[in-house]
Amino acid sequence: MIRVNLLGVSKAKRRRVRAPVIEPGGGLVLGLLVGVIVVVAAVQWWRYGKLQEEGRQLDQQVQRLTAEKAELAQVQAQYETFSRRKELLQARINIIEQLKAQQAGPVILLNTLASSVSATESLWLTGFQKTGARVSVTGTALSMRAVADFMTRLKSSNTFSDVNLKETAQETARESQNFSFTVEAQIAAPAPPPAPAGAA
């Protein structure tokens, strides 16, 4: 029997599509690949977390060091203020000591002269003159040795320095010999006040 296609169109041939065949070894490779990806992701996540923790620790260290720096700056400022106050106080003390020395100067000079004269035999003073830091003393002695002893005592004191015999003259009166003399000396500078305890 003959079949005639009246539509004039031949039937399309159906193609069969075969499903992909997974070989037995392919699943293992895929599993390993997925495992490697998971491990790498976990390692990267761990490193990221560790970096974040280190960053937080560094931030804390920076904050702590900044606070310590500010505290040290404050301590340094207080130390500098204390040092300036100490210097001002020491300067005031020095001025007070100098004023006291200047006020006591004439008394010390006279006491030194009096003690030097009383310790020297056969010598007495007839005049005293002070010009600035120089003094001129006139007197009479029964011997030049007494004049020399008087000058030695002035030199050994801390009150006078640069003691010199300016002039001397021998006088004769009633069968006795006297020696008039003039001694000049420099008033020694007062010793500096002792440094306060604990000063550098």
FILUMKE-359700 format. One record per residue (C-alpha): chain; x, y, z; residue number from 0. Coordinates in steps of 0.2 Angstrom, whole numbers, plus 5000, padded with zeros to 4 digits. Layout:
<nodes>
cadena = A | xx = X | yy = Y | zz = Z | num = NUM $
...
</nodes>
This chain:
<nodes>
cadena = A | xx = 5000 | yy = 5000 | zz = 5000 | num = 0 $
cadena = A | xx = 5007 | yy = 5017 | zz = 4995 | num = 1 $
cadena = A | xx = 5005 | yy = 5032 | zz = 5007 | num = 2 $
cadena = A | xx = 5005 | yy = 5049 | zz = 5000 | num = 3 $
cadena = A | xx = 5009 | yy = 5064 | zz = 5010 | num = 4 $
cadena = A | xx = 4996 | yy = 5077 | zz = 5004 | num = 5 $
cadena = A | xx = 5004 | yy = 5091 | zz = 5014 | num = 6 $
cadena = A | xx = 5020 | yy = 5090 | zz = 5004 | num = 7 $
cadena = A | xx = 5031 | yy = 5091 | zz = 5020 | num = 8 $
cadena = A | xx = 5041 | yy = 5077 | zz = 5026 | num = 9 $
cadena = A | xx = 5041 | yy = 5073 | zz = 5044 | num = 10 $
cadena = A | xx = 5056 | yy = 5080 | zz = 5053 | num = 11 $
cadena = A | xx = 5067 | yy = 5066 | zz = 5060 | num = 12 $
cadena = A | xx = 5068 | yy = 5067 | zz = 5079 | num = 13 $
cadena = A | xx = 5086 | yy = 5066 | zz = 5086 | num = 14 $
cadena = A | xx = 5089 | yy = 5058 | zz = 5102 | num = 15 $
cadena = A | xx = 5100 | yy = 5068 | zz = 5114 | num = 16 $
cadena = A | xx = 5111 | yy = 5057 | zz = 5125 | num = 17 $
cadena = A | xx = 5113 | yy = 5063 | zz = 5143 | num = 18 $
cadena = A | xx = 5131 | yy = 5066 | zz = 5148 | num = 19 $
cadena = A | xx = 5140 | yy = 5052 | zz = 5156 | num = 20 $
cadena = A | xx = 5150 | yy = 5055 | zz = 5171 | num = 21 $
cadena = A | xx = 5164 | yy = 5044 | zz = 5172 | num = 22 $
cadena = A | xx = 5168 | yy = 5036 | zz = 5189 | num = 23 $
cadena = A | xx = 5184 | yy = 5046 | zz = 5192 | num = 24 $
cadena = A | xx = 5176 | yy = 5063 | zz = 5187 | num = 25 $
cadena = A | xx = 5166 | yy = 5065 | zz = 5204 | num = 26 $
cadena = A | xx = 5182 | yy = 5063 | zz = 5214 | num = 27 $
cadena = A | xx = 5191 | yy = 5077 | zz = 5205 | num = 28 $
cadena = A | xx = 5176 | yy = 5088 | zz = 5207 | num = 29 $
cadena = A | xx = 5175 | yy = 5084 | zz = 5225 | num = 30 $
cadena = A | xx = 5194 | yy = 5088 | zz = 5227 | num = 31 $
cadena = A | xx = 5192 | yy = 5104 | zz = 5218 | num = 32 $
cadena = A | xx = 5178 | yy = 5110 | zz = 5229 | num = 33 $
cadena = A | xx = 5187 | yy = 5105 | zz = 5244 | num = 34 $
cadena = A | xx = 5202 | yy = 5115 | zz = 5239 | num = 35 $
cadena = A | xx = 5191 | yy = 5130 | zz = 5236 | num = 36 $
cadena = A | xx = 5183 | yy = 5128 | zz = 5253 | num = 37 $
cadena = A | xx = 5200 | yy = 5126 | zz = 5261 | num = 38 $
cadena = A | xx = 5208 | yy = 5142 | zz = 5252 | num = 39 $
cadena = A | xx = 5192 | yy = 5152 | zz = 5257 | num = 40 $
cadena = A | xx = 5194 | yy = 5147 | zz = 5275 | num = 41 $
cadena = A | xx = 5212 | yy = 5151 | zz = 5275 | num = 42 $
cadena = A | xx = 5209 | yy = 5168 | zz = 5267 | num = 43 $
cadena = A | xx = 5195 | yy = 5171 | zz = 5280 | num = 44 $
cadena = A | xx = 5206 | yy = 5166 | zz = 5294 | num = 45 $
cadena = A | xx = 5220 | yy = 5178 | zz = 5288 | num = 46 $
cadena = A | xx = 5207 | yy = 5192 | zz = 5285 | num = 47 $
cadena = A | xx = 5201 | yy = 5190 | zz = 5303 | num = 48 $
cadena = A | xx = 5219 | yy = 5189 | zz = 5310 | num = 49 $
cadena = A | xx = 5224 | yy = 5205 | zz = 5300 | num = 50 $
cadena = A | xx = 5208 | yy = 5214 | zz = 5307 | num = 51 $
cadena = A | xx = 5214 | yy = 5208 | zz = 5325 | num = 52 $
cadena = A | xx = 5231 | yy = 5214 | zz = 5322 | num = 53 $
cadena = A | xx = 5224 | yy = 5231 | zz = 5316 | num = 54 $
cadena = A | xx = 5214 | yy = 5233 | zz = 5331 | num = 55 $
cadena = A | xx = 5229 | yy = 5229 | zz = 5342 | num = 56 $
cadena = A | xx = 5240 | yy = 5242 | zz = 5333 | num = 57 $
cadena = A | xx = 5226 | yy = 5255 | zz = 5335 | num = 58 $
cadena = A | xx = 5226 | yy = 5251 | zz = 5353 | num = 59 $
cadena = A | xx = 5245 | yy = 5253 | zz = 5354 | num = 60 $
cadena = A | xx = 5244 | yy = 5269 | zz = 5345 | num = 61 $
cadena = A | xx = 5231 | yy = 5276 | zz = 5357 | num = 62 $
cadena = A | xx = 5241 | yy = 5271 | zz = 5372 | num = 63 $
cadena = A | xx = 5257 | yy = 5278 | zz = 5365 | num = 64 $
cadena = A | xx = 5248 | yy = 5294 | zz = 5361 | num = 65 $
cadena = A | xx = 5241 | yy = 5295 | zz = 5379 | num = 66 $
cadena = A | xx = 5258 | yy = 5292 | zz = 5386 | num = 67 $
cadena = A | xx = 5266 | yy = 5305 | zz = 5375 | num = 68 $
cadena = A | xx = 5253 | yy = 5318 | zz = 5381 | num = 69 $
cadena = A | xx = 5256 | yy = 5313 | zz = 5399 | num = 70 $
cadena = A | xx = 5275 | yy = 5314 | zz = 5397 | num = 71 $
cadena = A | xx = 5273 | yy = 5331 | zz = 5388 | num = 72 $
cadena = A | xx = 5263 | yy = 5337 | zz = 5403 | num = 73 $
cadena = A | xx = 5276 | yy = 5330 | zz = 5415 | num = 74 $
cadena = A | xx = 5290 | yy = 5339 | zz = 5405 | num = 75 $
cadena = A | xx = 5280 | yy = 5355 | zz = 5406 | num = 76 $
cadena = A | xx = 5278 | yy = 5354 | zz = 5425 | num = 77 $
cadena = A | xx = 5297 | yy = 5350 | zz = 5427 | num = 78 $
cadena = A | xx = 5302 | yy = 5365 | zz = 5416 | num = 79 $
cadena = A | xx = 5290 | yy = 5376 | zz = 5426 | num = 80 $
cadena = A | xx = 5297 | yy = 5369 | zz = 5443 | num = 81 $
cadena = A | xx = 5315 | yy = 5372 | zz = 5436 | num = 82 $
cadena = A | xx = 5311 | yy = 5390 | zz = 5432 | num = 83 $
cadena = A | xx = 5303 | yy = 5393 | zz = 5449 | num = 84 $
cadena = A | xx = 5318 | yy = 5385 | zz = 5457 | num = 85 $
cadena = A | xx = 5330 | yy = 5397 | zz = 5447 | num = 86 $
cadena = A | xx = 5320 | yy = 5412 | zz = 5452 | num = 87 $
cadena = A | xx = 5320 | yy = 5407 | zz = 5470 | num = 88 $
cadena = A | xx = 5338 | yy = 5404 | zz = 5470 | num = 89 $
cadena = A | xx = 5341 | yy = 5421 | zz = 5462 | num = 90 $
cadena = A | xx = 5331 | yy = 5429 | zz = 5476 | num = 91 $
cadena = A | xx = 5341 | yy = 5419 | zz = 5489 | num = 92 $
cadena = A | xx = 5357 | yy = 5425 | zz = 5481 | num = 93 $
cadena = A | xx = 5351 | yy = 5443 | zz = 5481 | num = 94 $
cadena = A | xx = 5346 | yy = 5442 | zz = 5499 | num = 95 $
cadena = A | xx = 5363 | yy = 5435 | zz = 5504 | num = 96 $
cadena = A | xx = 5372 | yy = 5449 | zz = 5495 | num = 97 $
cadena = A | xx = 5361 | yy = 5462 | zz = 5503 | num = 98 $
cadena = A | xx = 5365 | yy = 5454 | zz = 5520 | num = 99 $
cadena = A | xx = 5383 | yy = 5453 | zz = 5516 | num = 100 $
cadena = A | xx = 5383 | yy = 5472 | zz = 5511 | num = 101 $
cadena = A | xx = 5374 | yy = 5477 | zz = 5527 | num = 102 $
cadena = A | xx = 5386 | yy = 5467 | zz = 5538 | num = 103 $
cadena = A | xx = 5401 | yy = 5472 | zz = 5528 | num = 104 $
cadena = A | xx = 5406 | yy = 5487 | zz = 5539 | num = 105 $
cadena = A | xx = 5404 | yy = 5478 | zz = 5555 | num = 106 $
cadena = A | xx = 5415 | yy = 5463 | zz = 5548 | num = 107 $
cadena = A | xx = 5428 | yy = 5475 | zz = 5543 | num = 108 $
cadena = A | xx = 5429 | yy = 5484 | zz = 5559 | num = 109 $
cadena = A | xx = 5429 | yy = 5467 | zz = 5569 | num = 110 $
cadena = A | xx = 5443 | yy = 5461 | zz = 5558 | num = 111 $
cadena = A | xx = 5453 | yy = 5476 | zz = 5561 | num = 112 $
cadena = A | xx = 5450 | yy = 5476 | zz = 5579 | num = 113 $
cadena = A | xx = 5455 | yy = 5458 | zz = 5582 | num = 114 $
cadena = A | xx = 5470 | yy = 5460 | zz = 5571 | num = 115 $
cadena = A | xx = 5476 | yy = 5476 | zz = 5582 | num = 116 $
cadena = A | xx = 5472 | yy = 5467 | zz = 5598 | num = 117 $
cadena = A | xx = 5482 | yy = 5452 | zz = 5593 | num = 118 $
cadena = A | xx = 5497 | yy = 5463 | zz = 5589 | num = 119 $
cadena = A | xx = 5508 | yy = 5470 | zz = 5603 | num = 120 $
cadena = A | xx = 5514 | yy = 5488 | zz = 5602 | num = 121 $
cadena = A | xx = 5502 | yy = 5493 | zz = 5588 | num = 122 $
cadena = A | xx = 5487 | yy = 5505 | zz = 5587 | num = 123 $
cadena = A | xx = 5477 | yy = 5513 | zz = 5574 | num = 124 $
cadena = A | xx = 5475 | yy = 5531 | zz = 5571 | num = 125 $
cadena = A | xx = 5464 | yy = 5532 | zz = 5555 | num = 126 $
cadena = A | xx = 5453 | yy = 5522 | zz = 5544 | num = 127 $
cadena = A | xx = 5447 | yy = 5526 | zz = 5526 | num = 128 $
cadena = A | xx = 5436 | yy = 5516 | zz = 5514 | num = 129 $
cadena = A | xx = 5435 | yy = 5520 | zz = 5496 | num = 130 $
cadena = A | xx = 5424 | yy = 5508 | zz = 5486 | num = 131 $
cadena = A | xx = 5432 | yy = 5491 | zz = 5489 | num = 132 $
cadena = A | xx = 5449 | yy = 5498 | zz = 5495 | num = 133 $
cadena = A | xx = 5453 | yy = 5503 | zz = 5513 | num = 134 $
cadena = A | xx = 5467 | yy = 5513 | zz = 5520 | num = 135 $
cadena = A | xx = 5473 | yy = 5511 | zz = 5538 | num = 136 $
cadena = A | xx = 5485 | yy = 5522 | zz = 5547 | num = 137 $
cadena = A | xx = 5493 | yy = 5518 | zz = 5563 | num = 138 $
cadena = A | xx = 5508 | yy = 5519 | zz = 5575 | num = 139 $
cadena = A | xx = 5519 | yy = 5504 | zz = 5581 | num = 140 $
cadena = A | xx = 5534 | yy = 5503 | zz = 5592 | num = 141 $
cadena = A | xx = 5543 | yy = 5491 | zz = 5579 | num = 142 $
cadena = A | xx = 5542 | yy = 5486 | zz = 5561 | num = 143 $
cadena = A | xx = 5540 | yy = 5468 | zz = 5567 | num = 144 $
cadena = A | xx = 5523 | yy = 5473 | zz = 5574 | num = 145 $
cadena = A | xx = 5518 | yy = 5481 | zz = 5558 | num = 146 $
cadena = A | xx = 5523 | yy = 5465 | zz = 5548 | num = 147 $
cadena = A | xx = 5513 | yy = 5455 | zz = 5561 | num = 148 $
cadena = A | xx = 5498 | yy = 5466 | zz = 5558 | num = 149 $
cadena = A | xx = 5499 | yy = 5464 | zz = 5539 | num = 150 $
cadena = A | xx = 5500 | yy = 5445 | zz = 5541 | num = 151 $
cadena = A | xx = 5484 | yy = 5444 | zz = 5551 | num = 152 $
cadena = A | xx = 5475 | yy = 5455 | zz = 5539 | num = 153 $
cadena = A | xx = 5481 | yy = 5444 | zz = 5524 | num = 154 $
cadena = A | xx = 5476 | yy = 5428 | zz = 5534 | num = 155 $
cadena = A | xx = 5458 | yy = 5434 | zz = 5536 | num = 156 $
cadena = A | xx = 5445 | yy = 5431 | zz = 5524 | num = 157 $
cadena = A | xx = 5440 | yy = 5449 | zz = 5524 | num = 158 $
cadena = A | xx = 5455 | yy = 5458 | zz = 5516 | num = 159 $
cadena = A | xx = 5466 | yy = 5453 | zz = 5501 | num = 160 $
cadena = A | xx = 5480 | yy = 5462 | zz = 5492 | num = 161 $
cadena = A | xx = 5487 | yy = 5469 | zz = 5508 | num = 162 $
cadena = A | xx = 5502 | yy = 5481 | zz = 5505 | num = 163 $
cadena = A | xx = 5512 | yy = 5493 | zz = 5515 | num = 164 $
cadena = A | xx = 5510 | yy = 5510 | zz = 5507 | num = 165 $
cadena = A | xx = 5522 | yy = 5520 | zz = 5517 | num = 166 $
cadena = A | xx = 5531 | yy = 5520 | zz = 5534 | num = 167 $
cadena = A | xx = 5541 | yy = 5533 | zz = 5544 | num = 168 $
cadena = A | xx = 5552 | yy = 5532 | zz = 5559 | num = 169 $
cadena = A | xx = 5548 | yy = 5545 | zz = 5573 | num = 170 $
cadena = A | xx = 5558 | yy = 5548 | zz = 5588 | num = 171 $
cadena = A | xx = 5550 | yy = 5555 | zz = 5604 | num = 172 $
cadena = A | xx = 5557 | yy = 5556 | zz = 5621 | num = 173 $
cadena = A | xx = 5570 | yy = 5543 | zz = 5618 | num = 174 $
cadena = A | xx = 5558 | yy = 5531 | zz = 5611 | num = 175 $
cadena = A | xx = 5556 | yy = 5526 | zz = 5593 | num = 176 $
cadena = A | xx = 5539 | yy = 5525 | zz = 5584 | num = 177 $
cadena = A | xx = 5535 | yy = 5519 | zz = 5567 | num = 178 $
cadena = A | xx = 5520 | yy = 5527 | zz = 5558 | num = 179 $
cadena = A | xx = 5513 | yy = 5517 | zz = 5544 | num = 180 $
cadena = A | xx = 5499 | yy = 5517 | zz = 5531 | num = 181 $
cadena = A | xx = 5493 | yy = 5500 | zz = 5525 | num = 182 $
cadena = A | xx = 5481 | yy = 5498 | zz = 5510 | num = 183 $
cadena = A | xx = 5470 | yy = 5482 | zz = 5507 | num = 184 $
cadena = A | xx = 5457 | yy = 5476 | zz = 5495 | num = 185 $
cadena = A | xx = 5440 | yy = 5471 | zz = 5503 | num = 186 $
cadena = A | xx = 5438 | yy = 5452 | zz = 5498 | num = 187 $
cadena = A | xx = 5422 | yy = 5448 | zz = 5489 | num = 188 $
cadena = A | xx = 5410 | yy = 5439 | zz = 5500 | num = 189 $
cadena = A | xx = 5409 | yy = 5420 | zz = 5498 | num = 190 $
cadena = A | xx = 5395 | yy = 5413 | zz = 5487 | num = 191 $
cadena = A | xx = 5380 | yy = 5406 | zz = 5498 | num = 192 $
cadena = A | xx = 5381 | yy = 5387 | zz = 5500 | num = 193 $
cadena = A | xx = 5371 | yy = 5378 | zz = 5487 | num = 194 $
cadena = A | xx = 5354 | yy = 5371 | zz = 5493 | num = 195 $
cadena = A | xx = 5354 | yy = 5352 | zz = 5498 | num = 196 $
cadena = A | xx = 5350 | yy = 5341 | zz = 5483 | num = 197 $
cadena = A | xx = 5355 | yy = 5354 | zz = 5470 | num = 198 $
cadena = A | xx = 5363 | yy = 5347 | zz = 5454 | num = 199 $
</nodes>
